[in-house]
Every structure is written in structure tokens, then in C-alpha cells.
Amino acid sequence: MNTYKHNIIKERFDIKIENPDQTVKAEFELDKNAKYVQGILITSDRDELLFYRGSQKIQLNDKELFPENFESRLLMAGLNVAPNNRAICVGNVATGNGRLEVSFKDQNHSNTRFTPYRVSVYTFSIVDLETTLQDD
């Protein structure tokens, strides 16, 4: 992402996974000043469960960003990744009405034992694409 930090709105949306093999659908509203989503990142309070057990579908205003059963491990970033490189770039997707839909699925895995956990979806949006491009 080649934008300046002051042009980026960073938001966190949480999903609680209470039961094993559960699918949780959640809808979130982006900040009204966000014009374009540039990146997404997923974390958890139990990274090992997210890594081994999680998959999801993510849509922005009915536009599919990641298809159903997209493995969570592909949207995670470790500590060895520089902070400015951790988000998965999705381009400049217009926020429209700002509705982010996430369908998160927990599935049994032999490497982990289930315990309730939290999944956090972070979005990185820019305020105004034209202003940002002129700043670059």
C-alpha cells in the first residue's frame, strides 16, 4: 500500500467462535469516511486455532474479495513480516454502502483441540483516492 498513514482508516471487527465446527456469519459497517478498501488482515487471540481450523468468505457490498473456504492461514501475517507489509492488498475496492460481510467457518483439525476463540478482521481503507494519489 503506497498511501500515507494519515490517509488510512484502520478498523477491527471481531467474531466470537463459541462452538467447534461452527459457521458464524457477521456483517460490519465500515467507517462512513472510508472510500476504498486497500487491504485486509486476519488475526486471533488463539492464532493456532485460526491457522489450523479457520476458513472464511469475505465480501464487500456483495463483491467477493475472498471465496468460501478461503483458508485463514493465507490472510495471516507473522511477526517476521514488517508492519507496513502485513495486510493483504485487495487493490482499491470502492466501499459503496460500506457493508463488509464475513462468513467464518471453524473445522476440526488433528493439530488442535477446540477452545472458544476470537477472530479479528482488520480493514485498511483510504479516505479519498484522488487526494492520496496526488500525495504520492
N, C-alpha and C positions, 0 to 999 in steps of 0.2 A: 504494500500500500504506500503510494508516494504522496500522501497528504500529510499536512502538519497536524500535530496532536490537538491543537485548539479547534480544528475543523471537524474532529471526530467525536461522535456521541457513542459512548461505551455503555451498553446495557446488559444486565444479567437477569435471566429468567430461570426460576427453579421448578423442578419437577420432583416430587417425592415418590419413590418406589417402595411401596409398603409390603408387597407380596411377591414371591417368586413366580416366574413365568407370567408376569403381568404386562399388559399393554396399557400405557397411560397416554391419553390424548389431551393436549393442552393448547390453549390459544392465548397469545400475548399481544399487547398493543405496543408498538414502537413509539418512541418519543415523537410528538407532533412536529418537531423541527427537523427530524431526520428526513432527508430527501432520497438518499441512495444507500443501500446496504453494500458495503465493500467486503466484509469478512465475517466469519463465524468460527467459534471455538467452543468445544465442549469439555467440561471438567466435572469432577465429582468429589464428594467428601470421602469416597471409597473408590479410588482410581482403579484398583484391581478388579472390582466388580464391574465397573463401567467398561474396562478394557476387554474382559473375557465374556461378559454376559450381555452387553448392550448393543442395540442397533436402533435406528430411527429413520423416520421420514421427516423432512423439513420443507415447508412451503412458505412462500411469502406472497400473500394475495393470490392464492391459487396457482402460483408459478412454482413448480417443483425445483428446489435447489439441490436436494439430495433424495434419491428414491427410497422407497420402502426397503427395509432390511439393510440399509447402508450401515456398515459396521462403525461403531463409536470409536474404535481404536484409530480409524483413519481421520478423525476430526480432533484428536487429542494432540497435545504438544508437551514434550518433556522439558525438564529444567535445562537440558543441554541445548535447547533452542533459544536463540536470542529473543528477548521480549518483543521486539518490533517485528519478528517473523513468525509468531505463534499462531496467528489467525489464518484460517483457510480462506484464500481470496476467492470471492464469487463474482468478481467484476464490479460493475456499478449497476445494481439492480434497483430500479425505482421502487420506493416504498409504497406508493399508491395510498391505500387507506391504512397502511401500517399494521396489517394483521399477520402475525407470524404464527404458523400452526406447526406443532411438533407432535409426532406420534412415536413415543419411545417404547421399545419392547425389551423386556428382560427375558433371557432364556437360560435355562440350566446349562452349566458348564462344569466339567470334572475338575478344573483347576481352582474352583472357588466354591465356598459354601455361602448360601444366601444370608444376608442380613439387610434390614431396611437401609436404603441409601438415598442420597440426593444427587440429582443430575442438574448441572447448571449449564445453560446455553447462553453464550455471550454473543452479542451482535456489535459490530463496529460499523456505524453509519456516518455519512458525511452530511453536513448541513446544507451546502449548496455546491453542486458540482462545478458550475461556471466559475464561481469565486475561487474554488480550490484549484481548478486547472490554471487560472490566471496567476495564482500564487506560485505554482510550480515553475 
